[in-house]
Amino acid sequence: MAAATLVAWALLASPSGAQVAYDGPSGRVEVLGLRAWTLEMLRDSIRRRFPGQTLESAACMVTLRDSLHFADALVQGITYSAGAGAAVRNYLVVKVIEPQDANRVRWAPAPPDSLTVLRPAYGAVVLPTTDSLGQLWLARLFWPLQFYARDAAARVRALEGGGPTGREDASRLWRFLAAHRTEADRRTALGALHRDGFYANRVIAAAVLANFPDRDSTWWALTEALRDPNGAVRTAASIVLQEMPARPVDWAPAVPTLRLLLGGTNLLAIEGVFTMLTRTRVSPSLAGPLLGSDGTWVLEHLRAEYPGGREAARALLVQLNGGRDLGPSADPWARWLAGL
């Protein structure tokens, strides 16, 4: 048993999920998730296909996914300052799931209802934010959604910077959500999120669930929606989860979904999942079911240089370790994970 634990720790602590950081023209660049690939392989492959393109190029994420066939890739710009008067530092964070690890990216299957018809009850917010080609202007929904659960003062401040259209969109969405707080509304939203073939219905259903943060089933459904095959639905669910008030949640029924997310499905949401589990006080008894034999991406973030990722990963590990902090270094945590 001791020998098996030692081998497991060696695998977790090895640089198989190596990070690479270097100073680019516009700031610090950090790449997470490299295993079979090296930084030079990555750069050379991009240059061969698109001469002049680099990791810092705007099209890099599309190149990684579509041309190099990475299972997933995320490129994020982060501007950080330690406080008033402190120097501002720019980071570019690249997270990748390499082609051979495609089984780490497990989006949910398409909803069973193949009909793509707008629910009449949801038309009040969907139709005014749909253009002449039938495309939903997602920003006009997502911008006010992030302020819905906040206090009146925060809403007023948000409206001040939104302009006339933003204020109209916010007022419309907030009125709609305030009018959909019944148990029937909750059941309808859960059903739509799980079954509706029309993505706009699922977006609005996720928003409606913001009214029910006191139900564990709300948290489970929105977390499952982080694996939705449509990116707009994933974004709506992420916003609602981020803004719902913190409280203890029993995450045991959601372990299969959480394990997929912590393993690399939806790189855009992974830090939010770390934070969500911490602030909802995930039970330490779930440490093994969630991270046993696969704490790779938590350790990736713990080793990261850029601000935010390492703090979120460490806080989650401390919570899962019953409040005991093993420190900022990844090695003690790798040994702990190997023993789960």
Stockholm file with secondary structure:
# STOCKHOLM 1.0

chainA/1-340         MAAATLVAWALLASPSGAQVAYDGPSGRVEVLGLRAWTLEMLRDSIRRRFPGQTLESAACMVTLRDSLHFADALVQGITYSAGAGAAVRNYLVVKVIEPQDANRVRWAPAPPDSLTVLRPAYGAVVLPTTDSLGQLWLARLFWPLQFYARDAAARVRALEGGGPTGREDASRLWRFLAAHRTEADRRTALGALHRDGFYANRVIAAAVLANFPDRDSTWWALTEALRDPNGAVRTAASIVLQEMPARPVDWAPAVPTLRLLLGGTNLLAIEGVFTMLTRTRVSPSLAGPLLGSDGTWVLEHLRAEYPGGREAARALLVQLNGGRDLGPSADPWARWLAGL
#=GR chainA/1-340 SS CHHHHHHHHHHHHSGGGEEEEEEETTEEEEEEEESSCCHHHHHHHHHHHSTTCCTTSTTHHHIIIIISCCSEEEEEEEEEESSTTSCEEEEEEEEEECGGGGGGCCCCCCCSCCCCCCCGGGHHHHGGGBCTTSCBCHHHHHHHHTTTTSCHHHHHHHHHTTHHHHHHHHHHHHHHHHTCCSHHHHHHHHHHHHHCSSHHHHHHHHHHGGGCTTCHHHHHHHHHHTTCSSHHHHHHHHHHHHHSCCCCCCCGGGHHHHHHHHTTSCGGGHHHHHHHHHHTTCCGGGHHHHHTTCCHHHHHHHTCCSTTHHHHHHHHHHHHTTTCCCCSCHHHHHHHHHTC
#=GC SS_cons         CHHHHHHHHHHHHSGGGEEEEEEETTEEEEEEEESSCCHHHHHHHHHHHSTTCCTTSTTHHHIIIIISCCSEEEEEEEEEESSTTSCEEEEEEEEEECGGGGGGCCCCCCCSCCCCCCCGGGHHHHGGGBCTTSCBCHHHHHHHHTTTTSCHHHHHHHHHTTHHHHHHHHHHHHHHHHTCCSHHHHHHHHHHHHHCSSHHHHHHHHHHGGGCTTCHHHHHHHHHHTTCSSHHHHHHHHHHHHHSCCCCCCCGGGHHHHHHHHTTSCGGGHHHHHHHHHHTTCCGGGHHHHHTTCCHHHHHHHTCCSTTHHHHHHHHHHHHTTTCCCCSCHHHHHHHHHTC
//
